[in-house]
Amino acid sequence: MEMREIGKSGIRANAFALGCWAIGGGEWWGANDDEMSVKTILRGVDLGINWIDTARVYGFGHSEEVIGQALKQTDRSRVILSTKCGLQWYDHGGEEHFTKEGHTISRDLSPRAIRRDLELSLKTLGTDYIDVYYTHWQCKTYGMVPVSETMGELLRMKEEGKIRAIGASNVDLTVLKDYVAAGELDVIQEKFSILDRKAETDLLPFCEDNGITFQTYSPIEQGLLAGKAFNDYKPKKGEVRDGKAWWKPENIRTANEMLAGWKDLADKYQCSLANLCIRWNSMASPAINVLCGARKLSQIEDTARSMNLPLSREDFLRMKRDADKAIEKQV
């Protein structure tokens, strides 16, 4: 099991983490079996996947509720728990972000808003501290809430012992540098997969140079890289894959052609295509922590198989070359 420190926090976590967006269910992911999700979380902890990630907005609090149920059934010290603040649907503060399930969600990273989010998360999760606390989405209007104000409140939370490390999600390089200048940033969370490596040009090198963990989400492109999507598949309106570039029919075909070329690798390593892509992700940089979604036992157990997959450097580079060709074909 490979353990990596989260930034400079002193907290060590498995190089693979459990993402719990899908556990929130709702329009994004469809109905959820909460009992199965609790079993999945606990199984992950037993397998060594000890970092559990969620957000206040996932399922409008439901993901945190399910995780709270799981935490009652295990020793809290076995778990590295992260959640996120700054997307709120309680009042009309901040800047409107999107509408979902009758809720208008706004981005609000003011000290008042993130303090309220923290207290609600602590209550829902049934814990008195969060290991890693992320700002979820940054201000649409740069500087509307200065990063220094947000960071100031996060540092106060840390001094109070309510959070142990500070993270930021969905940042650009300018905002990332603002966080680093304002205080103690240990981790960012950004989209990154073998088919989406834009972060290699700026965010990832900056993290490597500054001792910041780069936690990747969507390492298998919401399931596409599992190799089970039909070429003519069309996501339902409103679901998580709707509007995503790689889920256009022509791009699904391109991805499937690439994946078909890796069947020999799956045979060689006795693993799934998803295992290959997840392991590739973790090998892309020592700064990376890979966030993998799961809400079934079979899914978390498959993720665990990725942890010890002995992917060679030669095969890593072959996959990268094949993915580069697929990216060139993307429409």
Secondary structure, DSSP 8 states (H G I E B T S, - for coil): --EEE-TTSS-EEESEEEE-SGGG-HHHH----HHHHHHHHHHHHHTT--EEE--TTGGGGHHHHHHHHHHTTS-GGG-EEEEEESEE-SSS-SEEEEEETTEEEEE--SHHHHHHHHHHHHHHHT-S-EEEEEE-S--SSTTSS-HHHHHHHHHHHHHTTSEEEEEEES--HHHHHHHHHHS---EEEEE-BTTB-GGGGTHHHHHHHHT-EEEEE-TTGGGGGGT---TT----TTSTTTT-GGGSHHHHHHHHHHHHTTHHHHHHHT--HHHHHHHHHHHT-TTEEEEEE--SHHHHHHHHHHHT----HHHHHHHHHHHHHHHHH--
